[in-house]
């Protein structure tokens, strides 16, 4: 029997997309979706989420066949016009409400994972290729290459819960300083119960002092040739764990003064030795050596890799760069829609993951079996219409079907596996993206 908490979530989402308040908030004009048409607000919303790898005609065919409404199926052009009437912020709201529901309701069921009572999150950015039009060139950035006109790219930044595989916040914009996403966007979602993990790109005094002032704990990988003298001295020393005081750098002094940030911060420097013998230095606000021991930090920093695998899933499994439109509004709908779907998938599989973990222990399996993300993403996408829109099918029935599909797609996790990266020629890469990738999808 599917856990009631998943049913509660789906009922909540069904009510959300049909709410008059939501429709009023996220339609482009007050006159949009006021007349009765084949593509009302909630149908257009779910249509945007469905089968993004298919052509618009095939999406419509599958969608209206699932609802048994083929006789009333609209033209592809009607869908293209209807989606322009929905603000991309709707899909941000869907994701936000889903994440809020997860932390508030799933916590009571014991499904929210924590480390030492804390959430573990990571922030990082990734570049996406964008369709090349006059509109996108104006909105996003031009990456100059061997071709005269260059290519259009956007920079995205994600605030990601690495233990629960939930995207708390996602932003897409033109290419700029990645730390600006922290100050302007992600901070709105920060809580003091989270430890935020960063790569060395963020080892900057403005980032450190910003977190210290807000009371937000962090772990940042630092370059061994850091601009901080205290870090350089620590690298040369035999010490593995040290508390030091950092002073604002000349380069960051203006920013610190303008934003009222502290000019001195007390941090902890930690050395960790990787499996290949490489030494890395971490800067952290976790000063309590009894609670956060030296041996914890190698495992803790390694968890940052989870956001990298999330990027891989977005780009390779979900093919987020295969946009279904060339308009800016459609691109942002697709982007935030897939972020919402990936978050919903991570939440819906919690119960099955817990059951699978118990089976792993009972059967004393050599390897831990987990749900294959490729299977679960596809299953969710194939059933999203039934899940969110079909009043004739109760959520419990769809969720039970998804649960069976998730379990059938489980695979063993073999720890310590490493593969040599193979260098591909430009012809091999072209062949993969044109043929093999499409076949795998």
Secondary structure by P-SEA (a helix, b strand, c coil): cccaaaaaaaaaaaaaaacaaaaaacccccccccccccccaaaaaaaaaccccccaaaaaaaaaaaaccccccccaaaaaaaaaacccaaaaaaaaaaaaaaaccccccccccccccbbbbbbbcccccccccaaaaacbbbbbccccbbbbbbbbbbbcccccccccbbbbbccccccccccccccccccccbbbbbccccccaaaaaaaaaacccbbbbbbcccccaaaaaaaacccccbbbbbcccccaaaaaaaaccccbbbbbbbbbbccccbbbbbbccccccccccccaaaaaaaacaaaaaaaaaacccccccccccccaaaaaaaaaaaaaaaaaaaaaaaaaaaaaaaaaaaacccbbbbccaaaaaaaaaaccccccccccccaaaaaaaaaaaaaaabbbbbccccccbbbbcaaaaaaaaaccccccc
